[in-house]
Amino acid sequence: MSVTVSFRIPRKLKEKMDALRGEVNWSDEVRKFVEAKIAELERKRLLEKIDRVVESLPELPQGTVVKLLREERDGH
């Protein structure tokens, strides 16, 4: 189910949109923009959350990653 959303724009902009009505489906363009903006902001929030989790992890002692990689490689 869809709902109607309204917002104000300058009259001159509306006149320009009306002039291009036959070439552009403004509802579709605005819908796509809103969807893209929401996706962008959700990705940004997720990355910020991941950063907070990573920052909260304890620091590994120097050489730990190299040691683990060698153990993994030598174990196979």
KAHU-V477517 format. One record per backbone hydrogen bond with DSSP energy under -0.5 kcal/mol. CO is the residue of the C=O (numbers start at 0). NH is the residue of the N-H. If there is no record, write none. Layout:
[[CO NH] [CO NH]]
This chain:
[[9 13] [10 14] [11 15] [12 16] [13 17] [14 18] [15 19] [16 19] [17 20] [19 22] [19 23] [23 25] [24 28] [25 29] [26 30] [27 31] [28 32] [29 33] [30 34] [31 35] [32 36] [33 37] [34 38] [35 39] [36 40] [37 41] [38 42] [39 43] [40 44] [41 45] [42 46] [43 47] [44 48] [45 49] [46 50] [47 51] [48 52] [49 53] [50 54] [51 55] [52 56] [53 56] [60 63] [62 66] [63 67] [64 68] [65 69] [66 70] [67 71] [68 72] [69 73] [70 74] [71 75] [72 75]]
